[in-house]
């Protein structure tokens, strides 16, 4: 009997904890939700986060506050999100292919594990990266850019602000036989200013930011990195069409929560984000920022992350990128 009593107490405790979790999930959300963003305010990615946060607040019936935690190419915000309570009140809206799948290959040591410390909720959208020159440049194609760089001492300079941009540029260098030097920028606006001032020869950034700059005539996008042309940039060829077969790099956004978040809460969030993705307003919004809807489930996002992790591992080796 003495042996049975501790077991009964343990079972009772477990049942009470499970009942509490179920009750919390049924009442969720009972207060405001924080949408942690690993990108800087005002950036192209920040536009996406704020759009989804606004739509989520309307469906959930509670405020969704965007908490920007930019820094160290997204590592600061991602680490912060990993340390939050797994109660559904802190969610990470992020370029998951970069922040969760690619980062482990670019940094020698991270304080978070993308698979152990996070649970997938749903993918949101995908977008291409673009290779661009100054809007007044006489260069109109990737081939012309490569030829121009080869005629410069050291093959010139390029700008980027995150690891997807770095991977894109380094793969281009590897395939074209260039030694072009990277100039890192904290913001996309700094990169455009450097292009206009002649400090760099080309810029690699996400198409969300680049599309608006191209429409304003500040930059000229020479090619996109996706396997097919962007629906909002139909006149811009892909890298494959530009003479680099097999050159495919896309970035996709998704939602993740701290590991241990109750599955019932994850399912609620996934359902709300699925509704947002089905809105005609959302599809128009994404088209305007050179992005396309990407739907899925917690399980499909987890599979995508694993596949993306393995793909970036191969890409980093191919482009001879040394982890920081």
Secondary structure per residue as TSV (DSSP state, phi and psi in degrees):
chain	resnum	aa	ss	phi	psi
A	1	X	-	360.0	-39.8
A	2	X	H	-61.3	-34.8
A	3	X	H	-73.2	-32.8
A	4	X	H	-73.8	-35.5
A	5	X	H	-58.5	-45.7
A	6	X	H	-61.1	-37.1
A	7	X	H	-65.1	-40.6
A	8	X	H	-64.2	-41.2
A	9	X	H	-63.4	-40.8
A	10	X	H	-64.5	-42.6
A	11	X	H	-64.7	-40.8
A	12	X	H	-63.9	-42.4
A	13	X	H	-61.1	-43.3
A	14	X	H	-64.0	-41.9
A	15	X	H	-65.2	-39.2
A	16	X	H	-64.8	-41.3
A	17	X	H	-64.0	-42.2
A	18	X	H	-63.8	-40.9
A	19	X	H	-64.5	-37.9
A	20	X	H	-64.8	-41.1
A	21	X	H	-63.9	-41.6
A	22	X	H	-63.3	-42.4
A	23	X	H	-64.6	-41.8
A	24	X	H	-63.0	-39.4
A	25	X	H	-66.9	-38.2
A	26	X	H	-66.2	-36.8
A	27	X	H	-84.6	-7.8
A	28	X	-	-71.7	134.4
A	29	X	-	-93.5	144.0
A	30	X	S	-104.4	-3.4
A	31	X	S	-153.4	-176.2
A	32	X	-	-65.7	152.3
A	33	X	E	-110.7	139.9
A	34	X	E	-99.7	126.0
A	35	X	E	-99.1	102.6
A	36	X	E	-78.3	129.4
A	37	X	E	-119.3	124.4
A	38	X	S	-85.0	12.4
A	39	X	S	-114.5	162.7
A	40	X	-	-77.6	150.5
A	41	X	T	-59.8	140.3
A	42	X	T	86.7	-7.1
A	43	X	S	-78.7	168.9
A	44	X	H	-58.5	-40.4
A	45	X	H	-66.0	-34.6
A	46	X	H	-63.3	-32.2
A	47	X	H	-61.5	-42.9
A	48	X	H	-63.5	-47.9
A	49	X	H	-58.4	-45.4
A	50	X	H	-68.5	-33.5
A	51	X	H	-63.8	-51.0
A	52	X	H	-66.4	-35.4
A	53	X	H	-63.6	-41.3
A	54	X	H	-63.5	-45.5
A	55	X	H	-68.3	-36.8
A	56	X	H	-64.6	-39.4
A	57	X	H	-61.1	-35.0
A	58	X	H	-71.7	-36.9
A	59	X	H	-76.8	-38.4
A	60	X	H	-80.5	-20.0
A	61	X	T	78.5	13.9
A	62	X	S	-137.3	154.7
A	63	X	-	-62.3	143.0
A	64	X	E	-118.9	109.6
A	65	X	E	-95.5	124.8
A	66	X	E	-78.6	126.3
A	67	X	E	-115.5	94.8
A	68	X	E	-75.2	126.2
A	69	X	-	-132.4	58.7
A	70	X	-	-72.7	163.0
A	71	X	-	134.9	144.4
A	72	X	G	53.7	44.6
A	73	X	G	55.8	39.6
A	74	X	G	92.4	-9.0
A	75	X	H	-66.1	-39.1
A	76	X	H	-58.2	-51.2
A	77	X	H	-67.3	-37.2
A	78	X	H	-67.6	-42.6
A	79	X	H	-61.2	-42.4
A	80	X	H	-61.3	-44.7
A	81	X	H	-62.2	-37.5
A	82	X	H	-63.9	-25.2
A	83	X	T	-91.4	-1.5
A	84	X	S	-79.4	161.6
A	85	X	-	-64.6	139.8
A	86	X	S	-83.3	62.3
A	87	X	S	-119.3	3.7
A	88	X	S	87.5	-2.5
A	89	X	S	-96.7	0.2
A	90	X	E	-131.9	113.7
A	91	X	E	-120.6	151.8
A	92	X	E	-109.0	114.7
A	93	X	E	-102.7	114.9
A	94	X	E	-150.6	154.3
A	95	X	-	-71.9	84.4
A	96	X	H	-60.5	-35.1
A	97	X	I	-62.8	-29.0
A	98	X	I	-91.5	-55.9
A	99	X	I	-68.9	-36.3
A	100	X	I	-101.9	-35.0
A	101	X	I	-94.7	-38.9
A	102	X	I	-88.3	-36.4
A	103	X	H	-53.4	-41.2
A	104	X	H	-58.9	-20.4
A	105	X	H	-90.3	-15.9
A	106	X	H	-98.9	-17.2
A	107	X	-	-121.0	135.8
A	108	X	S	-67.8	-31.4
A	109	X	-	-145.4	126.5
A	110	X	-	-123.3	149.3
A	111	X	S	-87.8	5.8
A	112	X	-	-133.3	154.1
A	113	X	-	-113.2	120.1
A	114	X	T	-62.0	-24.1
A	115	X	T	-97.9	-32.6
A	116	X	T	-84.9	-34.4
A	117	X	S	-96.7	-7.0
A	118	X	E	-130.2	152.8
A	119	X	E	-116.8	134.6
A	120	X	E	-74.2	144.6
A	121	X	E	-111.5	-60.5
A	122	X	E	-169.8	147.4
A	123	X	E	-75.0	154.7
A	124	X	E	-116.4	-51.1
A	125	X	E	-160.6	162.4
A	126	X	E	-128.1	152.9
A	127	X	E	-149.1	155.9
A	128	X	E	-90.0	163.6
A	129	X	E	-101.0	156.7
A	130	X	E	-123.7	152.1
A	131	X	E	-107.7	120.1
A	132	X	E	-131.5	154.9
A	133	X	E	-121.6	173.4
A	134	X	E	-60.9	145.8
A	135	X	T	-61.6	-22.4
A	136	X	T	-95.3	0.6
A	137	X	-	-67.8	146.2
A	138	X	S	-77.5	-4.3
A	139	X	-	-83.5	129.8
A	140	X	-	-123.7	-7.8
A	141	X	S	-137.3	161.3
A	142	X	H	-62.6	-39.2
A	143	X	H	-59.0	-42.8
A	144	X	H	-66.0	-36.8
A	145	X	H	-63.4	-47.4
A	146	X	H	-60.5	-43.9
A	147	X	H	-61.8	-42.0
A	148	X	H	-64.0	-42.4
A	149	X	H	-65.0	-38.5
A	150	X	H	-66.6	-21.6
A	151	X	T	-89.0	1.1
A	152	X	S	-104.1	146.0
A	153	X	G	-62.2	124.1
A	154	X	G	74.7	4.1
A	155	X	G	65.1	24.3
A	156	X	-	74.0	-160.4
A	157	X	E	-135.7	150.1
A	158	X	E	-130.7	157.9
A	159	X	E	-116.0	145.3
A	160	X	E	-156.0	164.0
A	161	X	S	-129.9	-2.9
A	162	X	S	-151.4	176.5
A	163	X	H	-72.3	-26.4
A	164	X	H	-67.3	-41.4
A	165	X	H	-65.0	-41.2
A	166	X	H	-61.5	-46.2
A	167	X	H	-61.8	-39.8
A	168	X	H	-61.5	-50.2
A	169	X	H	-66.2	-40.6
A	170	X	H	-68.5	-34.0
A	171	X	H	-67.9	-40.3
A	172	X	H	-60.0	-45.8
A	173	X	H	-57.6	-45.9
A	174	X	H	-62.7	-44.3
A	175	X	H	-75.4	-27.4
A	176	X	H	-97.0	-6.5
A	177	X	T	73.6	41.9
A	178	X	-	-109.3	161.8
A	179	X	-	-122.0	21.8
A	180	X	-	-50.5	137.5
A	181	X	E	-95.6	137.0
A	182	X	E	-78.4	140.9
A	183	X	E	-120.1	108.1
A	184	X	E	-77.9	144.4
A	185	X	-	-127.8	144.5
A	186	X	S	-78.1	-31.8
A	187	X	S	-129.9	154.1
A	188	X	H	-65.6	-34.5
A	189	X	H	-61.1	-37.0
A	190	X	H	-62.9	-37.8
A	191	X	H	-65.0	-41.8
A	192	X	H	-65.0	-40.1
A	193	X	H	-63.1	-38.7
A	194	X	H	-67.4	-36.1
A	195	X	H	-62.1	-48.6
A	196	X	H	-63.1	-33.0
A	197	X	H	-86.1	-4.1
A	198	X	T	79.7	12.0
A	199	X	S	-75.2	-25.9
A	200	X	-	-129.8	160.0
A	201	X	S	-95.4	-31.6
A	202	X	E	-152.1	161.5
A	203	X	E	-126.9	138.6
A	204	X	E	-117.6	118.9
A	205	X	E	-150.3	173.6
A	206	X	E	-72.7	150.1
A	207	X	H	-67.8	-22.3
A	208	X	H	-58.6	-48.0
A	209	X	H	-72.8	-44.6
A	210	X	H	-65.7	-31.9
A	211	X	H	-61.3	-43.7
A	212	X	H	-66.4	-40.7
A	213	X	H	-65.1	-36.7
A	214	X	H	-68.8	-41.1
A	215	X	H	-62.9	-31.6
A	216	X	T	-81.7	-5.5
A	217	X	T	82.6	7.3
A	218	X	S	-76.4	-32.0
A	219	X	E	-133.7	165.3
A	220	X	E	-125.0	119.3
A	221	X	E	-82.9	121.7
A	222	X	E	-86.2	-33.3
A	223	X	E	-164.7	155.9
A	224	X	E	-110.9	157.4
A	225	X	-	-95.0	-1.5
A	226	X	S	-76.5	161.5
A	227	X	S	-67.9	-20.8
A	228	X	S	-134.5	162.3
A	229	X	-	-64.6	148.1
A	230	X	-	-71.9	137.5
A	231	X	T	-63.9	-25.9
A	232	X	T	-93.6	-6.7
A	233	X	-	-131.3	56.3
A	234	X	T	-64.4	-21.0
A	235	X	T	-84.2	-10.4
A	236	X	S	-93.0	122.6
A	237	X	-	-72.8	163.0
A	238	X	B	-82.4	167.6
A	239	X	T	-63.7	-35.9
A	240	X	T	-62.6	-44.2
A	241	X	T	-65.5	-23.1
A	242	X	T	-88.5	8.9
A	243	X	T	103.6	13.7
A	244	X	-	-124.8	76.7
A	245	X	T	-59.6	138.3
A	246	X	T	83.5	-0.1
A	247	X	-	-81.3	99.8
A	248	X	-	-138.1	113.2
A	249	X	-	-136.4	118.4
A	250	X	E	-124.0	153.8
A	251	X	E	-114.0	136.2
A	252	X	E	-129.7	145.1
A	253	X	E	-97.6	150.4
A	254	X	E	-156.3	177.2
A	255	X	E	-117.1	133.8
A	256	X	E	-134.2	158.7
A	257	X	E	-133.2	160.4
A	258	X	E	-57.0	139.8
A	259	X	T	-56.3	141.0
A	260	X	T	99.0	-6.6
A	261	X	-	-62.5	131.9
A	262	X	-	-54.1	139.2
A	263	X	H	-60.8	-33.9
A	264	X	H	-62.2	-35.9
A	265	X	H	-72.3	-41.0
A	266	X	H	-58.8	-43.2
A	267	X	H	-65.2	-38.1
A	268	X	H	-61.8	-48.0
A	269	X	H	-61.9	-45.1
A	270	X	H	-59.8	-40.3
A	271	X	H	-65.2	-41.7
A	272	X	H	-64.7	-43.3
A	273	X	H	-67.9	-31.7
A	274	X	H	-64.3	-42.0
A	275	X	H	-61.6	-40.5
A	276	X	H	-61.9	-43.0
A	277	X	H	-65.6	-26.5
A	278	X	H	-83.2	-10.5
A	279	X	-	-69.2	136.4
A	280	X	H	-62.0	-34.8
A	281	X	H	-60.0	-41.3
A	282	X	H	-65.0	-43.9
A	283	X	H	-63.6	-37.3
A	284	X	H	-68.4	-42.6
A	285	X	H	-59.5	-48.6
A	286	X	H	-63.7	-38.3
A	287	X	H	-60.3	-40.3
A	288	X	H	-67.9	-23.9
A	289	X	T	-109.0	26.4
A	290	X	T	58.9	42.0
A	291	X	-	-134.7	154.8
A	292	X	E	-124.8	148.6
A	293	X	E	-63.9	139.4
A	294	X	-	-132.2	117.8
A	295	X	-	-107.1	163.7
A	296	X	-	172.0	-170.8
A	297	X	-	-122.5	171.4
A	298	X	H	-55.5	-38.2
A	299	X	H	-69.3	-42.4
A	300	X	H	-68.9	-34.6
A	301	X	H	-66.5	-39.4
A	302	X	H	-61.2	-40.4
A	303	X	H	-66.3	-43.0
A	304	X	H	-59.1	-41.8
A	305	X	H	-62.7	-43.3
A	306	X	H	-62.8	-44.7
A	307	X	H	-64.1	-40.8
A	308	X	H	-67.4	-38.3
A	309	X	H	-59.1	-46.3
A	310	X	H	-67.5	-37.1
A	311	X	H	-67.0	-41.4
A	312	X	H	-68.1	-31.9
A	313	X	H	-60.1	-42.9
A	314	X	H	-69.5	-39.8
A	315	X	H	-64.2	-43.7
A	316	X	H	-61.0	-40.0
A	317	X	H	-67.5	-42.5
A	318	X	H	-62.6	-39.7
A	319	X	T	-87.8	2.9
A	320	X	T	57.0	44.4
A	321	X	-	-90.2	127.1
A	322	X	-	-89.0	125.8
A	323	X	-	-58.9	145.8
A	324	X	-	-80.9	360.0
